Amino acid sequence: MKIGIVQLKPLKGDIEGNLNKHLKLIGAALEKQPDLLMFPELSLTGYEPELAKELATNSDDSRLTPLQEVSDKYHIILCVGIPTKKDNELFISMIIFRPNKERVAYSKQYLYPTEKGIFTAGHTPYIISYDEANRIAPAICYELSNNEHIDYARKMNATVYMASVLNSVNGVDGDIEKLSKIASTNQMTTFMSNYIGESGGYECAGKSSIWNSKGELLAQLDDKTEGILIYDTQTEAIDSITKLPV
């Protein structure tokens, strides 16, 4: 299985603009034939909690149809972030597009303290079952710091742990250490997809990374460049794409 992570600079609160950016980045990755691509936390809006109420939508939003069409045409799983709503509750969600299947909305179960006054915690864990050898546990940012989330991934026999994050320059090194430990302790290949630029008042750190199941760093993007890393779980080959369409 070829698994990819995307590092991007978000456009504040601009779903259409970010969607176009997503499609261009996916297009750049397709020549490497990835089976799955994951984007950072709330990638379609940027991490903007104060705008979440007006931006929140649902997984069946027709604006997201181009992502489903790409998933269907190229047989690729796409994991993108957007705030969702149900009744009067807001969620930090990852919409998972699977080829010719219904979209899944996985909502962040473990909220960062500053998020609790705005968002509601999700209550439904999720594993992406690609095949018998590749079971992916998605994590949204602060979840990687929660032992219960990691324990669930292990109990469900996840082989891959994928963290979709906003990580600031002040917090990234700590999370890099945590993710390396998650990989080695649980024998899971581990990924982190992060932003560059600014979002939610944070200076984002980039350094999107891949670790093997021993916790060894295999690849890492820089702190200033949009890009894509793709890892082949069978051959252990890595492709890095940093020359992207404008």
Residue, then its C-alpha position, 0 to 999 in steps of 0.5 A: m500500500k502506498i500511503g501519502i501525507v500532504q503539507l500545505k499552507p491553508l487559506k483562512g476560512d476559504i473552503e473553495g480556495n482550499l478545495n482547489k488547492h487540495l485538488k492540485l496537490i492530489g493531482a501532483a501525487l497521482e503520478k506516484q499512484p498513492d492508495l491513500l492521502m491525508f491532509p492536516e487538521l481542518s485542512l479545508t478551512g484552516y484551523e480557525p475555531e472562531l470561524a467554525k460555526e459559520l463554516a461548518t457543514n456535513s460530509d454530504d456537502s455537494r462542494l466536496t463532490p470533486l474529491q469523491e470523483v477523484s477517489d472513485k476515478y483513481h481508487i484512492i482514499l482521501c482524508v481531509g479536514i473540515p468542521t461539521k455540525k449536527d443540531n447545535e453541536l460543532f465537531i472537528s472532523m475528518i471526511i474520509f472519501r473511499p472509492n465508490k463508497e459512502r463518505v465517512a465523517y470521523s470526529k475528533q474524540y479528544l479535544y484540546p482544552t481550548e477547543k472544549g468551549i467551541f466543539t463537541a467531542g466525537h464518540t465514534p472511533y474509526i479504523i480504515s481497513y484497506d486490506e489484511a496487512n494495512r489497517i490505518a488508525p486516523a488521529i486528529c492532532y491532540e488525540l495523539s497525546n491520549n493513551e486511550h486513543i492509541d490503545y484503541a488503535r493497538k487493540m484493533n490491530a492497526t498497522v499504521y497510525m496517521a496524525s492529521v495536525l496543526n502543530s506550531v513551532n513551539g509544539v512540534d518537537g514534542d509531538i515528533e517525540k511522541l509519534s516516534k514513541i507511538a511507532s516504536t511502542n506499538q510497532m505501527t508505521t506512523f505519519m504526521s501531516n502538518y501545516i506551514g504558514e499561519s493558521g488560527g493565530y499559530e505559526c505552523a511548523g511543517k516537518s510533516s514526517i514518516w516513522n517506521s515501526k521501530g520509531e526511526l524517522l524515514a522522511q521529513l519535509d521542511d518548515k516552509t515548503e508545501g509538499i507530499l511524502i508517499y511511503d510504500t508499506q511493501t517496498e519501504a520506498i519513499d517519494s517526496i514531491t515538492k515541485l507543485p503546480v501553482 
